[in-house]
Amino acid sequence: GPIVLTDDTEPEPDFAVVRHRSVPYKERHAFAEDALALIEVAESSLRYDRSTKLRLYAEAGVPEYWVVDCVAQSVEVYRAPEAGGYSDVSRVAGVATVTLQAFPDVTLTLAEIFA
């Protein structure tokens, strides 16, 4: 479902890792402060995900944002939001692994992601 960023901005990421809260998500959409990480799986939307969505998520304070590039079989990891972008940016490819900041004990290989 959508993530409420502002009164008029509710993008729909492909995956959202959200924190547990007392009000169920089926009763109220997730807000930016609920998001631990948002993930976009991109093939044709890569440019939009790297620009518009990245800026919106960073400005809303989403702590971690991934762009999964299906063509290049890589994952771009954006962390530490700041005005208009992220200060910690990395790209993993090949036989690399990736881990969500919120769950450091869970490691995914790119082979698992692109299987």
N, C-alpha and C positions, 0 to 999 in steps of 0.2 A: 504494500500500500504506500500511499504518499507519506512524505516527511514534511511537516509544516515548518517552513523556515521563516516566513513572514506572513502578514495577513493576506497577501496575494501571491505567495510563492509556495507551491507544494509539489516539488518534483517527485518522481517515482523511481527510486533506484532499483536496480535488478535484485540486489540483496541488501538487507539492513540488519545489522547486529545491534540490537537495542537492549537497554538495561531493563530489569524487572521493575515494575511499578505497581502500585495498589490499584489503579484504574486499568482494567484490561484494554489492550489495544483494539479489540473489536468494538469497544465503546467510545474510544477517542483516538484519533490518529496520533502517531508518534510525532514529537517535536524534536528540533535539533538537539536540545539538551538530553533527550532520551537516547540519541545515537552514540554507540561506541565506535562503529565503523559503518561506512556506506560503500557498496561495491557496484560498479558499473561493468557490464560485460559488453565490450565494444567490437563491432565489426564495421558497420556503416556509420555509427555515431561517434567514432573516435574523436574527431575534431571538436564536436559539441561537448563531449565528456571532459576533454582536456582543457576546455576554455570556460564555457558558460557554467556548466555544472560544478567544475572545480572552484570557480570564483564564488558561486552561491554557497557551496558547502563550507568553504574557508571563512567567508564573511559571517556565516551562522555559527561558527565555532565547532563544526564537526571535527573531532579529534583525529580521525583517520579516514582516508579515502583511497580506494583502490580503483584503478582502471585496468581491467583485464583485456589485453589486446589479443583478440583471437587470431588475427592474421600473423602477427609476429610471435605469437605464443610467448608473451611476456606479461609481467604484472608491474604496473607503475604504482608505487606506494607513496602516498602523500601524508605527512604527519606534521604536527605543530602548526595549526592554522594561524594565519595573521591576515591583516587586511588585504583581500584580493588574492591570496595564495597560501602556500605552505612553505615553511622554512626548511623542512626535512623532506627531501625528495630522493627516491631511489627507484631503480628499475632492475627487476630480476628476470633472468632468462636462462635457457639451457637446463642444466641439472640443478639449478638453485632451489632453495626453499624459502618460504615466506611465513611470517607469523604475525597474527594480530596482536597489537599492543595490549589489548584487554585480556588476552588469553595467551600469555607467553609460553605456556607448556604445550600448546597445540601448534605443531609445525606441519605445513603442507608442502609437498614437492610440486613443482610445476607439472611433472608427469601426472600426478593425481588430478590437478586442476584441468589439464587439457586431455585427459583420457577419453 
